[in-house]
Amino acid sequence: MPHLGGPSQRLTQSAGMNAYPTWGPNGESVYNISDGGQNRSETWGIWRIAVDRKTARRKEAATEVFVRNGSKFLHPKFVAGGKNLTYAAMEPKTDIWVGESDALEKGTIAVRGLNPVLSPDGQTIYFVGERPDQQGVFAINRSGDKSSLRKITDLKPLSRELSLSPDGQLLALLGHDGRRLGIFLTPTAGGAARLVDEFATSDAVVPVWSPDGNWLAYTVDKQLIRMARDGRLREPLATVYRWQGRTIRWSPDGKHLAGFADKSPSATNEMSGVYVCPLPIRPEKRSRRTAKSR
């Protein structure tokens, strides 16, 4: 927009990250940080937009100038009379610690990664790879023995969370296999990931296992949903204006679901809060002989 005021022209219009704009040396282009429309991406690159100074409009589509997988660039700026482009960078480095619950201060680093989940027997750590050369979901022994490291799936959770079934046999996650977006189940012992519910957009869908391991609960399109482990039964349970998917929890007996929600667009403090949903009771199947005799 004109520096003295006036109508503005939009240069970017895409999902995800577009920020930190700065003028190029010749004043005919704008450089900015972008994830290239990949919402919630862990990689932010430097992009260039050619601009018509007279109309303030974009001349052509934005082009990527510089990117490094797994790095987030910030604050691009030209120095030395426009000869050099400087920037800040955030390099991921997250360590997974393991320790006794009553002596966490004595914990040790097991592996580098994100979002660890411990197996029911406490012997295996499942985690999301962090380094550019370690993308996907992995498993490693609790001791961090590198010889025990193995890949579970190439899928990377889009909502970051991993959900491990109570029996430790399946991991549930929101992922994209290059063709389809949705909830996938992947065996912890290894094997192909199986799509059980497909979505059109990548909302923060976080599947949560029921205590008995027979159901998954999650929110999508304002709905709280319960889905059977095999994916054959999908039940919408409650609809509100907005659920906070990461807050969904099962009651210990598996008969209720609770989560934080806004009930309406103009939710007041009285309308926003924790909502509890009792689950429909599904009748147990009876054999033909028993049903006939009754």
Secondary structure, DSSP 4 states (H G I P E B T S, - for coil): --TT----------SS-EEEEEE-TTSSEEEEEE-TT-TT-S-BEEEEEEB-TTT--B-S--EEEE--TT-EEEEEEEETTTTEEEEEEE----EEEE--TT-GGG-EEEEE-EEEEE-TTS-EEEEE--STT--SEEEEETT--GGG-EEEES---TT---EE-TTSSEEEEEEE-SS-EEEEEEETTS---EEEEE-SS------EE-TTSSEEEEEETTEEEEEETTSS-EEEEEE-SEE-GGG-EE-TTSSEEEEEEESSTT--TTTEEEEEEEPPPPPPP--HHHHHH-
